Amino acid sequence: MVGPNQEEHWCVTSNHSIKDHQSFTGEDAFSDKEGNVNKDFPVAKFTNTFEWDGTDTKVVITTAYASEEALKQILEMGMEQGLSMAFENLDEVLSEA
């Protein structure tokens, strides 16, 4: 990830399960450039599900942290804004497809 002042942030994702056309689960963690997890930041455990209604696919993303303090730390780091930007980028890509 590249921040607004061009600073680089690295992360690593571990997928735990993948169910074709249904869901995938895993963990996201901040890391260094080589993929070594940075223990100063919380790890996110996520589940992404895909729900097809015959016309559209609804994507449900659930993310959990080990504690309320861990969630607060991530929110203070700008996770909501970053995720919103990522979804806006995805909307743009999908609209061009």
N, CA, C and O atoms as a printed pandas DataFrame, in Angstrom:
     atom_number atom_name residue_name chain_id  residue_number  x_coord  y_coord  z_coord
0              1         N          MET        A               1    0.851   -1.168    0.000
1              2        CA          MET        A               1    0.000    0.000    0.000
2              3         C          MET        A               1    0.896    1.230    0.000
3              4         O          MET        A               1    1.976    1.239    0.592
4              5         N          VAL        A               2    0.421    2.264   -0.678
5              6        CA          VAL        A               2    1.167    3.517   -0.723
6              7         C          VAL        A               2    0.285    4.600   -0.116
7              8         O          VAL        A               2   -0.848    4.809   -0.550
8              9         N          GLY        A               3    0.818    5.287    0.892
9             10        CA          GLY        A               3    0.081    6.328    1.588
10            11         C          GLY        A               3    0.044    7.627    0.812
11            12         O          GLY        A               3    0.670    7.750   -0.241
12            13         N          PRO        A               4   -0.696    8.607    1.338
13            14        CA          PRO        A               4   -0.852    9.889    0.639
14            15         C          PRO        A               4    0.447   10.650    0.442
15            16         O          PRO        A               4    0.546   11.486   -0.456
16            17         N          ASN        A               5    1.448   10.369    1.272
17            18        CA          ASN        A               5    2.754   11.024    1.125
18            19         C          ASN        A               5    3.781   10.087    0.491
19            20         O          ASN        A               5    4.988   10.242    0.673
20            21         N          GLN        A               6    3.259    9.096   -0.269
21            22        CA          GLN        A               6    4.079    8.109   -0.982
22            23         C          GLN        A               6    4.850    7.164   -0.062
23            24         O          GLN        A               6    5.792    6.508   -0.505
24            25         N          GLU        A               7    4.460    7.085    1.222
25            26        CA          GLU        A               7    5.114    6.137    2.109
26            27         C          GLU        A               7    4.567    4.727    1.833
27            28         O          GLU        A               7    3.373    4.557    1.585
28            29         N          GLU        A               8    5.442    3.733    1.877
29            30        CA          GLU        A               8    5.051    2.354    1.586
30            31         C          GLU        A               8    4.693    1.614    2.871
31            32         O          GLU        A               8    5.347    1.769    3.903
32            33         N          HIS        A               9    3.643    0.810    2.781
33            34        CA          HIS        A               9    3.226   -0.070    3.873
34            35         C          HIS        A               9    3.052   -1.459    3.272
35            36         O          HIS        A               9    2.427   -1.615    2.223
36            37         N          TRP        A              10    3.600   -2.454    3.935
37            38        CA          TRP        A              10    3.545   -3.813    3.416
38            39         C          TRP        A              10    2.618   -4.666    4.279
39            40         O          TRP        A              10    2.462   -4.429    5.477
40            41         N          CYS        A              11    2.013   -5.653    3.645
41            42        CA          CYS        A              11    1.189   -6.596    4.397
42            43         C          CYS        A              11    1.291   -7.970    3.742
43            44         O          CYS        A              11    1.746   -8.117    2.608
44            45         N          VAL        A              12    0.852   -8.959    4.497
45            46        CA          VAL        A              12    0.860  -10.339    4.012
46            47         C          VAL        A              12   -0.500  -10.947    4.334
47            48         O          VAL        A              12   -1.057  -10.709    5.405
48            49         N          THR        A              13   -1.026  -11.730    3.407
49            50        CA          THR        A              13   -2.307  -12.399    3.592
50            51         C          THR        A              13   -2.090  -13.899    3.550
51            52         O          THR        A              13   -1.387  -14.414    2.680
52            53         N          SER        A              14   -2.703  -14.599    4.503
53            54        CA          SER        A              14   -2.694  -16.058    4.531
54            55         C          SER        A              14   -4.123  -16.526    4.332
55            56         O          SER        A              14   -5.002  -16.210    5.134
56            57         N          ASN        A              15   -4.360  -17.280    3.265
57            58        CA          ASN        A              15   -5.691  -17.831    3.041
58            59         C          ASN        A              15   -5.821  -19.143    3.803
59            60         O          ASN        A              15   -4.936  -19.996    3.736
60            61         N          HIS        A              16   -6.923  -19.304    4.524
61            62        CA          HIS        A              16   -7.141  -20.510    5.314
62            63         C          HIS        A              16   -8.043  -21.503    4.610
63            64         O          HIS        A              16   -7.779  -22.706    4.627
64            65         N          SER        A              17   -9.108  -21.011    3.989
65            66        CA          SER        A              17   -9.995  -21.903    3.254
66            67         C          SER        A              17  -10.566  -21.164    2.056
67            68         O          SER        A              17  -10.806  -19.958    2.101
68            69         N          ILE        A              18  -10.775  -21.910    0.993
69            70        CA          ILE        A              18  -11.382  -21.358   -0.215
70            71         C          ILE        A              18  -12.452  -22.335   -0.667
71            72         O          ILE        A              18  -12.169  -23.506   -0.921
72            73         N          LYS        A              19  -13.692  -21.844   -0.765
73            74        CA          LYS        A              19  -14.801  -22.639   -1.282
74            75         C          LYS        A              19  -15.226  -21.989   -2.589
75            76         O          LYS        A              19  -15.799  -20.900   -2.592
76            77         N          ASP        A              20  -14.948  -22.652   -3.684
77            78        CA          ASP        A              20  -15.171  -22.114   -5.021
78            79         C          ASP        A              20  -16.570  -21.528   -5.176
79            80         O          ASP        A              20  -17.570  -22.204   -4.929
80            81         N          HIS        A              21  -16.626  -20.274   -5.583
81            82        CA          HIS        A              21  -17.869  -19.527   -5.829
82            83         C          HIS        A              21  -18.699  -19.298   -4.566
83            84         O          HIS        A              21  -19.856  -18.889   -4.671
84            85         N          GLN        A              22  -18.148  -19.549   -3.377
85            86        CA          GLN        A              22  -18.896  -19.378   -2.129
86            87         C          GLN        A              22  -18.214  -18.443   -1.142
87            88         O          GLN        A              22  -18.812  -17.467   -0.688
88            89         N          SER        A              23  -16.948  -18.746   -0.809
89            90        CA          SER        A              23  -16.294  -17.950    0.237
90            91         C          SER        A              23  -14.793  -18.220    0.273
91            92         O          SER        A              23  -14.292  -19.182   -0.309
92            93         N          PHE        A              24  -14.095  -17.326    0.982
93            94        CA          PHE        A              24  -12.712  -17.598    1.370
94            95         C          PHE        A              24  -12.444  -16.911    2.700
95            96         O          PHE        A              24  -13.038  -15.881    3.018
96            97         N          THR        A              25  -11.538  -17.503    3.468
97            98        CA          THR        A              25  -11.192  -16.975    4.782
98            99         C          THR        A              25   -9.681  -16.875    4.902
99           100         O          THR        A              25   -8.935  -17.521    4.165
100          101         N          GLY        A              26   -9.245  -16.045    5.854
101          102        CA          GLY        A              26   -7.814  -15.920    6.065
102          103         C          GLY        A              26   -7.473  -14.850    7.077
103          104         O          GLY        A              26   -8.317  -14.398    7.851
104          105         N          GLU        A              27   -6.209  -14.456    7.049
105          106        CA          GLU        A              27   -5.699  -13.424    7.950
106          107         C          GLU        A              27   -4.854  -12.433    7.160
107          108         O          GLU        A              27   -4.127  -12.807    6.240
108          109         N          ASP        A              28   -4.964  -11.164    7.537
109          110        CA          ASP        A              28   -4.128  -10.088    6.995
110          111         C          ASP        A              28   -3.283   -9.535    8.124
111          112         O          ASP        A              28   -3.772   -9.338    9.237
112          113         N          ALA        A              29   -2.013   -9.284    7.837
113          114        CA          ALA        A              29   -1.129   -8.707    8.847
114          115         C          ALA        A              29   -0.172   -7.725    8.173
115          116         O          ALA        A              29    0.236   -7.928    7.029
116          117         N          PHE        A              30    0.180   -6.668    8.888
117          118        CA          PHE        A              30    1.227   -5.773    8.400
118          119         C          PHE        A              30    2.548   -6.514    8.470
119          120         O          PHE        A              30    2.764   -7.349    9.348
120          121         N          SER        A              31    3.431   -6.197    7.529
121          122        CA          SER        A              31    4.704   -6.903    7.460
122          123         C          SER        A              31    5.783   -5.966    6.933
123          124         O          SER        A              31    5.529   -4.805    6.611
124          125         N          ASP        A              32    6.986   -6.503    6.859
125          126        CA          ASP        A              32    8.044   -5.777    6.167
126          127         C          ASP        A              32    8.021   -6.196    4.694
127          128         O          ASP        A              32    7.184   -7.001    4.286
128          129         N          LYS        A              33    8.914   -5.664    3.927
129          130        CA          LYS        A              33    8.977   -5.909    2.486
130          131         C          LYS        A              33    9.139   -7.391    2.153
131          132         O          LYS        A              33    8.704   -7.848    1.096
132          133         N          GLU        A              34    9.767   -8.136    3.058
133          134        CA          GLU        A              34   10.016   -9.554    2.832
134          135         C          GLU        A              34    8.869  -10.448    3.315
135          136         O          GLU        A              34    8.931  -11.667    3.155
136          137         N          GLY        A              35    7.823   -9.855    3.903
137          138        CA          GLY        A              35    6.678  -10.645    4.359
138          139         C          GLY        A              35    6.738  -11.094    5.800
139          140         O          GLY        A              35    5.927  -11.920    6.218
140          141         N          ASN        A              36    7.686  -10.568    6.579
141          142        CA          ASN        A              36    7.766  -10.897    8.004
142          143         C          ASN        A              36    6.748  -10.052    8.764
143          144         O          ASN        A              36    6.763   -8.824    8.685
144          145         N          VAL        A              37    5.856  -10.731    9.508
145          146        CA          VAL        A              37    4.760  -10.052   10.198
146          147         C          VAL        A              37    5.297   -9.065   11.228
147          148         O          VAL        A              37    6.201   -9.385   12.000
148          149         N          ASN        A              38    4.724   -7.853   11.228
149          150        CA          ASN        A              38    5.068   -6.821   12.198
150          151         C          ASN        A              38    4.159   -7.008   13.421
151          152         O          ASN        A              38    2.957   -6.751   13.348
152          153         N          LYS        A              39    4.728   -7.449   14.523
153          154        CA          LYS        A              39    3.961   -7.763   15.739
154          155         C          LYS        A              39    3.432   -6.522   16.457
155          156         O          LYS        A              39    2.683   -6.648   17.426
156          157         N          ASP        A              40    3.807   -5.323   15.996
157          158        CA          ASP        A              40    3.315   -4.087   16.607
158          159         C          ASP        A              40    1.887   -3.741   16.183
159          160         O          ASP        A              40    1.269   -2.835   16.742
160          161         N          PHE        A              41    1.368   -4.469   15.189
161          162        CA          PHE        A              41    0.034   -4.178   14.664
162          163         C          PHE        A              41   -0.854   -5.413   14.759
163          164         O          PHE        A              41   -0.371   -6.542   14.671
164          165         N          PRO        A              42   -2.159   -5.191   14.938
165          166        CA          PRO        A              42   -3.090   -6.317   15.045
166          167         C          PRO        A              42   -3.227   -7.085   13.722
167          168         O          PRO        A              42   -3.017   -6.553   12.633
168          169         N          VAL        A              43   -3.588   -8.351   13.878
169          170        CA          VAL        A              43   -3.867   -9.221   12.736
170          171         C          VAL        A              43   -5.374   -9.239   12.511
171          172         O          VAL        A              43   -6.144   -9.362   13.464
172          173         N          ALA        A              44   -5.793   -9.118   11.268
173          174        CA          ALA        A              44   -7.210   -9.170   10.911
174          175         C          ALA        A              44   -7.557  -10.578   10.445
175          176         O          ALA        A              44   -6.873  -11.139    9.590
176          177         N          LYS        A              45   -8.613  -11.145   11.003
177          178        CA          LYS        A              45   -9.145  -12.426   10.527
178          179         C          LYS        A              45  -10.392  -12.099    9.715
179          180         O          LYS        A              45  -11.280  -11.393   10.193
180          181         N          PHE        A              46  -10.460  -12.614    8.486
181          182        CA          PHE        A              46  -11.559  -12.224    7.607
182          183         C          PHE        A              46  -12.268  -13.427    6.995
183          184         O          PHE        A              46  -11.712  -14.516    6.850
184          185         N          THR        A              47  -13.518  -13.170    6.647
185          186        CA          THR        A              47  -14.328  -14.098    5.861
186          187         C          THR        A              47  -15.009  -13.287    4.768
187          188         O          THR        A              47  -15.665  -12.285    5.050
188          189         N          ASN        A              48  -14.854  -13.714    3.541
189          190        CA          ASN        A              48  -15.539  -13.091    2.408
190          191         C          ASN        A              48  -16.488  -14.124    1.821
191          192         O          ASN        A              48  -16.065  -15.219    1.451
192          193         N          THR        A              49  -17.777  -13.780    1.732
193          194        CA          THR        A              49  -18.758  -14.687    1.140
194          195         C          THR        A              49  -19.390  -14.037   -0.084
195          196         O          THR        A              49  -19.457  -12.813   -0.198
196          197         N          PHE        A              50  -19.849  -14.886   -0.993
197          198        CA          PHE        A              50  -20.471  -14.449   -2.241
198          199         C          PHE        A              50  -21.867  -15.052   -2.294
199          200         O          PHE        A              50  -22.029  -16.270   -2.217
200          201         N          GLU        A              51  -22.877  -14.189   -2.427
201          202        CA          GLU        A              51  -24.265  -14.627   -2.438
202          203         C          GLU        A              51  -24.892  -14.245   -3.780
203          204         O          GLU        A              51  -25.101  -13.064   -4.056
204          205         N          TRP        A              52  -25.190  -15.239   -4.607
205          206        CA          TRP        A              52  -25.770  -15.035   -5.936
206          207         C          TRP        A              52  -27.285  -15.129   -5.837
207          208         O          TRP        A              52  -27.814  -16.099   -5.294
208          209         N          ASP        A              53  -27.987  -14.125   -6.360
209          210        CA          ASP        A              53  -29.451  -14.138   -6.301
210          211         C          ASP        A              53  -30.081  -14.432   -7.661
211          212         O          ASP        A              53  -31.288  -14.266   -7.838
212          213         N          GLY        A              54  -29.271  -14.864   -8.610
213          214        CA          GLY        A              54  -29.766  -15.135   -9.952
214          215         C          GLY        A              54  -29.493  -13.995  -10.914
215          216         O          GLY        A              54  -29.500  -14.192  -12.129
216          217         N          THR        A              55  -29.254  -12.817  -10.391
217          218        CA          THR        A              55  -28.978  -11.641  -11.210
218          219         C          THR        A              55  -27.665  -10.976  -10.811
219          220         O          THR        A              55  -26.838  -10.642  -11.659
220          221         N          ASP        A              56  -27.492  -10.792   -9.507
221          222        CA          ASP        A              56  -26.320  -10.091   -8.982
222          223         C          ASP        A              56  -25.641  -10.938   -7.921
223          224         O          ASP        A              56  -26.232  -11.859   -7.357
224          225         N          THR        A              57  -24.385  -10.602   -7.666
225          226        CA          THR        A              57  -23.642  -11.241   -6.584
226          227         C          THR        A              57  -23.416  -10.224   -5.478
227          228         O          THR        A              57  -22.885   -9.139   -5.716
228          229         N          LYS        A              58  -23.819  -10.581   -4.282
229          230        CA          LYS        A              58  -23.579   -9.751   -3.102
230          231         C          LYS        A              58  -22.324  -10.289   -2.420
231          232         O          LYS        A              58  -22.208  -11.488   -2.168
232          233         N          VAL        A              59  -21.395   -9.396   -2.128
233          234        CA          VAL        A              59  -20.168   -9.768   -1.427
234          235         C          VAL        A              59  -20.280   -9.275    0.010
235          236         O          VAL        A              59  -20.528   -8.094    0.254
236          237         N          VAL        A              60  -20.094  -10.192    0.962
237          238        CA          VAL        A              60  -20.148   -9.849    2.377
238          239         C          VAL        A              60  -18.755  -10.086    2.949
239          240         O          VAL        A              60  -18.224  -11.195    2.890
240          241         N          ILE        A              61  -18.171   -9.023    3.505
241          242        CA          ILE        A              61  -16.827   -9.098    4.080
242          243         C          ILE        A              61  -16.945   -8.882    5.579
243          244         O          ILE        A              61  -17.454   -7.857    6.031
244          245         N          THR        A              62  -16.473   -9.855    6.342
245          246        CA          THR        A              62  -16.480   -9.759    7.798
246          247         C          THR        A              62  -15.034   -9.824    8.281
247          248         O          THR        A              62  -14.289  -10.734    7.918
248          249         N          THR        A              63  -14.649   -8.854    9.096
249          250        CA          THR        A              63  -13.291   -8.808    9.624
250          251         C          THR        A              63  -13.352   -8.735   11.146
251          252         O          THR        A              63  -14.152   -7.987   11.708
252          253         N          ALA        A              64  -12.499   -9.518   11.808
253          254        CA          ALA        A              64  -12.479   -9.550   13.269
254          255         C          ALA        A              64  -11.045   -9.345   13.769
255          256         O          ALA        A              64  -10.070   -9.737   13.128
256          257         N          TYR        A              65  -10.965   -8.717   14.936
257          258        CA          TYR        A              65   -9.683   -8.505   15.608
258          259         C          TYR        A              65   -9.727   -9.145   16.986
259          260         O          TYR        A              65  -10.806   -9.433   17.505
260          261         N          ALA        A              66   -8.577   -9.365   17.573
261          262        CA          ALA        A              66   -8.472  -10.076   18.848
262          263         C          ALA        A              66   -9.113   -9.319   20.006
263          264         O          ALA        A              66   -9.515   -9.928   20.998
264          265         N          SER        A              67   -9.211   -7.994   19.888
265          266        CA          SER        A              67   -9.761   -7.207   20.996
266          267         C          SER        A              67  -10.308   -5.890   20.467
267          268         O          SER        A              67  -10.040   -5.497   19.331
268          269         N          GLU        A              68  -11.069   -5.226   21.303
269          270        CA          GLU        A              68  -11.581   -3.901   20.953
270          271         C          GLU        A              68  -10.428   -2.914   20.790
271          272         O          GLU        A              68  -10.482   -2.033   19.933
272          273         N          GLU        A              69   -9.387   -3.059   21.610
273          274        CA          GLU        A              69   -8.226   -2.176   21.512
274          275         C          GLU        A              69   -7.531   -2.343   20.160
275          276         O          GLU        A              69   -7.074   -1.366   19.568
276          277         N          ALA        A              70   -7.454   -3.583   19.678
277          278        CA          ALA        A              70   -6.828   -3.838   18.378
278          279         C          ALA        A              70   -7.637   -3.171   17.268
279          280         O          ALA        A              70   -7.071   -2.564   16.359
280          281         N          LEU        A              71   -8.955   -3.285   17.344
281          282        CA          LEU        A              71   -9.813   -2.636   16.360
282          283         C          LEU        A              71   -9.632   -1.123   16.395
283          284         O          LEU        A              71   -9.519   -0.485   15.348
284          285         N          LYS        A              72   -9.605   -0.551   17.589
285          286        CA          LYS        A              72   -9.414    0.896   17.723
286          287         C          LYS        A              72   -8.088    1.332   17.101
287          288         O          LYS        A              72   -8.024    2.368   16.440
288          289         N          GLN        A              73   -7.038    0.550   17.310
289          290        CA          GLN        A              73   -5.732    0.883   16.743
290          291         C          GLN        A              73   -5.802    0.930   15.218
291          292         O          GLN        A              73   -5.276    1.852   14.594
292          293         N          ILE        A              74   -6.448   -0.057   14.632
293          294        CA          ILE        A              74   -6.562   -0.108   13.175
294          295         C          ILE        A              74   -7.428    1.041   12.649
295          296         O          ILE        A              74   -7.105    1.649   11.629
296          297         N          LEU        A              75   -8.522    1.332   13.344
297          298        CA          LEU        A              75   -9.380    2.446   12.927
298          299         C          LEU        A              75   -8.634    3.769   12.988
299          300         O          LEU        A              75   -8.784    4.607   12.100
300          301         N          GLU        A              76   -7.830    3.964   14.032
301          302        CA          GLU        A              76   -7.044    5.200   14.171
302          303         C          GLU        A              76   -5.995    5.329   13.069
303          304         O          GLU        A              76   -5.560    6.434   12.743
304          305         N          MET        A              77   -5.594    4.200   12.502
305          306        CA          MET        A              77   -4.608    4.203   11.419
306          307         C          MET        A              77   -5.242    4.532   10.067
307          308         O          MET        A              77   -4.530    4.695    9.076
308          309         N          GLY        A              78   -6.578    4.632   10.016
309          310        CA          GLY        A              78   -7.247    5.010    8.778
310          311         C          GLY        A              78   -7.809    3.855    7.962
311          312         O          GLY        A              78   -7.990    3.982    6.751
312          313         N          MET        A              79   -8.086    2.733    8.610
313          314        CA          MET        A              79   -8.579    1.566    7.900
314          315         C          MET        A              79   -9.874    1.848    7.148
315          316         O          MET        A              79  -10.035    1.402    6.012
316          317         N          GLU        A              80  -10.797    2.579    7.761
317          318        CA          GLU        A              80  -12.071    2.870    7.088
318          319         C          GLU        A              80  -11.848    3.643    5.796
319          320         O          GLU        A              80  -12.433    3.309    4.765
320          321         N          GLN        A              81  -11.021    4.659    5.840
321          322        CA          GLN        A              81  -10.751    5.473    4.659
322          323         C          GLN        A              81  -10.050    4.642    3.583
323          324         O          GLN        A              81  -10.377    4.739    2.401
324          325         N          GLY        A              82   -9.100    3.840    3.998
325          326        CA          GLY        A              82   -8.374    3.000    3.041
326          327         C          GLY        A              82   -9.277    1.976    2.379
327          328         O          GLY        A              82   -9.185    1.748    1.173
328          329         N          LEU        A              83  -10.141    1.363    3.158
329          330        CA          LEU        A              83  -11.065    0.379    2.606
330          331         C          LEU        A              83  -12.065    1.047    1.662
331          332         O          LEU        A              83  -12.395    0.496    0.611
332          333         N          SER        A              84  -12.538    2.216    2.032
333          334        CA          SER        A              84  -13.452    2.957    1.149
334          335         C          SER        A              84  -12.780    3.281   -0.183
335          336         O          SER        A              84  -13.401    3.156   -1.238
336          337         N          MET        A              85  -11.529    3.691   -0.138
337          338        CA          MET        A              85  -10.799    3.989   -1.366
338          339         C          MET        A              85  -10.650    2.734   -2.221
339          340         O          MET        A              85  -10.794    2.791   -3.443
340          341         N          ALA        A              86  -10.361    1.603   -1.580
341          342        CA          ALA        A              86  -10.209    0.348   -2.327
342          343         C          ALA        A              86  -11.515   -0.037   -3.014
343          344         O          ALA        A              86  -11.504   -0.476   -4.163
344          345         N          PHE        A              87  -12.644    0.126   -2.317
345          346        CA          PHE        A              87  -13.934   -0.195   -2.925
346          347         C          PHE        A              87  -14.279    0.766   -4.057
347          348         O          PHE        A              87  -14.872    0.357   -5.055
348          349         N          GLU        A              88  -13.920    2.022   -3.914
349          350        CA          GLU        A              88  -14.143    2.980   -4.996
350          351         C          GLU        A              88  -13.331    2.582   -6.221
351          352         O          GLU        A              88  -13.823    2.661   -7.347
352          353         N          ASN        A              89  -12.092    2.157   -6.008
353          354        CA          ASN        A              89  -11.263    1.695   -7.128
354          355         C          ASN        A              89  -11.877    0.460   -7.776
355          356         O          ASN        A              89  -11.892    0.343   -9.001
356          357         N          LEU        A              90  -12.385   -0.458   -6.959
357          358        CA          LEU        A              90  -13.025   -1.662   -7.488
358          359         C          LEU        A              90  -14.271   -1.306   -8.292
359          360         O          LEU        A              90  -14.493   -1.858   -9.370
360          361         N          ASP        A              91  -15.089   -0.380   -7.773
361          362        CA          ASP        A              91  -16.281    0.077   -8.504
362          363         C          ASP        A              91  -15.880    0.599   -9.888
363          364         O          ASP        A              91  -16.540    0.306  -10.886
364          365         N          GLU        A              92  -14.806    1.366   -9.935
365          366        CA          GLU        A              92  -14.359    1.938  -11.207
366          367         C          GLU        A              92  -13.934    0.839  -12.182
367          368         O          GLU        A              92  -14.295    0.872  -13.358
368          369         N          VAL        A              93  -13.170   -0.129  -11.689
369          370        CA          VAL        A              93  -12.729   -1.230  -12.542
370          371         C          VAL        A              93  -13.927   -2.031  -13.059
371          372         O          VAL        A              93  -13.987   -2.370  -14.241
372          373         N          LEU        A              94  -14.871   -2.328  -12.177
373          374        CA          LEU        A              94  -16.034   -3.128  -12.577
374          375         C          LEU        A              94  -16.929   -2.368  -13.553
375          376         O          LEU        A              94  -17.536   -2.974  -14.436
376          377         N          SER        A              95  -17.015   -1.064  -13.404
377          378        CA          SER        A              95  -17.856   -0.287  -14.318
378          379         C          SER        A              95  -17.270   -0.239  -15.727
379          380         O          SER        A              95  -17.995   -0.040  -16.702
380          381         N          GLU        A              96  -15.963   -0.422  -15.827
381          382        CA          GLU        A              96  -15.295   -0.413  -17.131
382          383         C          GLU        A              96  -15.324   -1.784  -17.791
383          384         O          GLU        A              96  -15.049   -1.902  -18.985
384          385         N          ALA        A              97  -15.657   -2.825  -17.021
385          386        CA          ALA        A              97  -15.633   -4.201  -17.564
386          387         C          ALA        A              97  -16.830   -4.473  -18.447
387          388         O          ALA        A              97  -16.965   -5.574  -18.982
